[in-house]
Amino acid sequence: MAIRINGTDVAVPDDARVSLLDLLRERLHLTGSKVGCNQGACGACTILVDGERALSCLTLAVQMDGRSVTTIEGLGSAEDPHALQTAFIEHDGFQCGYCTPGQICAAAAMLREIEAGVPSYVTPDLTAPVLVSREEVRERMSGNLCRCGAHNGIVDAILQVAAERAA
């Protein structure tokens, strides 16, 4: 049994009670994913599972057997940052930075959702292509909290990357 984490196979823990967040942080020393509320309400622990966002604090590591997990460390590096990482810096999409890894992982999955035509609660026309708008981004990112108030920079960064992808 193995989990593919950032491209590397990792053995599933013997203890079925280990959360994915604890596996990442405590056993693999991938500390980008943060412990926020530990109840799934803040999004600080957001990672990607098979390309979709997931809350690692609410996910048992054993549930990930045979699946692919990507953390902020797997999205980009200092030498080769992900477009969202660069945009967050350019638009001051962070202050303390604590929520930033979860925000970026959620944004990466959100952009894939929009590209796939998955509507949200605020999508006006369910039969038309989903348009990337400030309102659409705010709705889709509402599960990721920023206590510092960097929301405008976060939204601007996401909108920039969305526009670059559409060009």
Secondary structure per residue as TSV (DSSP state, phi and psi in degrees):
chain	resnum	aa	ss	phi	psi
A	1	M	-	360.0	132.4
A	2	A	E	-149.6	153.7
A	3	I	E	-114.9	134.8
A	4	R	E	-91.2	109.8
A	5	I	E	-114.1	116.2
A	6	N	T	51.5	38.3
A	7	G	T	88.9	-0.5
A	8	T	E	-118.8	134.2
A	9	D	E	-75.1	132.0
A	10	V	E	-126.7	136.5
A	11	A	E	-65.7	141.0
A	12	V	-	-70.4	134.5
A	13	P	-	-59.8	146.9
A	14	D	S	-67.0	-32.2
A	15	D	S	-83.8	113.3
A	16	A	T	-68.4	-10.3
A	17	R	T	-87.2	-5.8
A	18	V	-	-73.5	125.0
A	19	S	B	-74.9	157.3
A	20	L	H	-61.5	-38.7
A	21	L	H	-60.2	-44.7
A	22	D	H	-65.8	-38.5
A	23	L	I	-60.1	-47.7
A	24	L	I	-63.2	-50.6
A	25	R	I	-79.9	-49.0
A	26	E	I	-85.7	-34.0
A	27	R	I	-100.7	-34.5
A	28	L	S	-103.4	-6.9
A	29	H	-	58.5	33.6
A	30	L	-	-95.2	88.6
A	31	T	T	-93.0	9.5
A	32	G	T	-63.8	-42.3
A	33	S	S	-71.3	127.2
A	34	K	-	-101.7	152.8
A	35	V	-	-90.4	113.7
A	36	G	S	-105.1	-94.8
A	37	C	S	-89.5	-20.8
A	38	N	S	60.0	25.0
A	39	Q	S	-133.6	4.9
A	40	G	S	79.6	16.9
A	41	A	S	-102.1	-15.0
A	42	C	S	-111.3	-24.7
A	43	G	-	84.4	1.0
A	44	A	T	-62.4	-24.4
A	45	C	T	-97.7	11.9
A	46	T	E	-61.4	131.3
A	47	I	E	-133.9	179.5
A	48	L	E	-110.4	132.8
A	49	V	E	-119.5	115.1
A	50	D	T	50.8	37.9
A	51	G	T	85.9	-5.6
A	52	E	E	-108.5	147.1
A	53	R	E	-69.7	145.9
A	54	A	E	-149.4	151.8
A	55	L	E	-93.1	112.0
A	56	S	T	-71.0	-20.0
A	57	C	T	-72.7	-24.0
A	58	L	S	-101.2	1.4
A	59	T	S	-108.0	128.5
A	60	L	B	-78.5	140.3
A	61	A	G	-59.1	-36.1
A	62	V	G	-64.7	-22.8
A	63	Q	G	-69.8	-16.3
A	64	M	G	-92.7	3.6
A	65	D	T	-54.3	124.3
A	66	G	T	80.9	4.6
A	67	R	-	-108.6	167.6
A	68	S	E	-108.9	124.1
A	69	V	E	-113.9	132.6
A	70	T	E	-122.7	127.1
A	71	T	-	-104.1	178.7
A	72	I	H	-58.2	-33.4
A	73	E	H	-65.6	-26.2
A	74	G	H	-90.8	-12.8
A	75	L	H	-76.8	-39.9
A	76	G	-	-164.4	173.6
A	77	S	-	-132.9	174.6
A	78	A	S	-61.7	-35.4
A	79	E	S	-78.8	-31.6
A	80	D	S	-138.7	74.5
A	81	P	-	-70.4	150.7
A	82	H	-	-66.5	151.6
A	83	A	H	-56.2	-36.1
A	84	L	H	-67.8	-37.0
A	85	Q	H	-61.9	-44.3
A	86	T	H	-64.0	-43.9
A	87	A	H	-66.2	-37.7
A	88	F	H	-60.8	-39.4
A	89	I	H	-67.5	-47.0
A	90	E	H	-61.4	-34.0
A	91	H	T	-104.3	13.2
A	92	D	T	51.4	49.5
A	93	G	-	-82.0	25.5
A	94	F	-	-159.7	156.8
A	95	Q	S	-125.0	-73.3
A	96	C	S	-77.0	-25.5
A	97	G	-	88.2	-5.2
A	98	Y	S	-62.2	-43.7
A	99	C	S	-84.4	-11.3
A	100	T	H	-56.0	-46.0
A	101	P	H	-58.7	-43.1
A	102	G	H	-67.1	-38.1
A	103	Q	H	-62.2	-45.3
A	104	I	H	-67.2	-42.6
A	105	C	H	-62.9	-43.2
A	106	A	H	-63.2	-40.5
A	107	A	H	-65.7	-39.2
A	108	A	H	-61.1	-44.6
A	109	A	H	-68.3	-39.0
A	110	M	H	-61.3	-42.2
A	111	L	H	-63.7	-36.7
A	112	R	H	-65.3	-39.9
A	113	E	H	-60.4	-46.0
A	114	I	H	-63.7	-44.9
A	115	E	H	-60.7	-31.5
A	116	A	T	-82.4	-4.9
A	117	G	T	82.4	18.7
A	118	V	-	-76.0	118.9
A	119	P	-	-77.0	162.1
A	120	S	-	-117.2	-175.5
A	121	Y	T	-60.7	-31.6
A	122	V	T	-99.3	2.2
A	123	T	-	-64.6	119.8
A	124	P	S	-71.3	-34.2
A	125	D	-	-128.5	108.9
A	126	L	T	-72.5	-10.7
A	127	T	T	-99.8	-10.0
A	128	A	S	-101.0	162.8
A	129	P	-	-58.2	144.9
A	130	V	-	-74.8	127.8
A	131	L	-	-94.5	138.3
A	132	V	-	-82.5	111.7
A	133	S	-	-130.9	166.0
A	134	R	H	-58.9	-42.8
A	135	E	H	-64.5	-42.0
A	136	E	H	-62.9	-44.4
A	137	V	H	-65.2	-44.6
A	138	R	H	-60.6	-42.5
A	139	E	H	-62.8	-48.1
A	140	R	H	-69.7	-25.2
A	141	M	T	-96.6	6.7
A	142	S	T	-65.1	-17.3
A	143	G	T	-83.7	-2.6
A	144	N	S	-114.4	110.8
A	145	L	-	-90.4	145.4
A	146	C	-	-125.9	112.7
A	147	R	T	-79.2	-14.2
A	148	C	T	-82.9	-19.9
A	149	G	-	91.9	29.1
A	150	A	-	-90.4	18.3
A	151	H	H	-56.7	-41.1
A	152	N	H	-63.6	-42.1
A	153	G	H	-65.3	-37.0
A	154	I	H	-63.4	-48.8
A	155	V	H	-63.2	-43.6
A	156	D	H	-61.0	-40.6
A	157	A	H	-63.1	-44.1
A	158	I	H	-65.9	-43.1
A	159	L	H	-61.4	-38.1
A	160	Q	H	-62.9	-47.7
A	161	V	H	-65.0	-39.3
A	162	A	H	-60.7	-42.9
A	163	A	H	-66.0	-39.0
A	164	E	H	-64.4	-39.3
A	165	R	H	-67.9	-34.9
A	166	A	H	-75.6	-22.8
A	167	A	-	-73.6	360.0
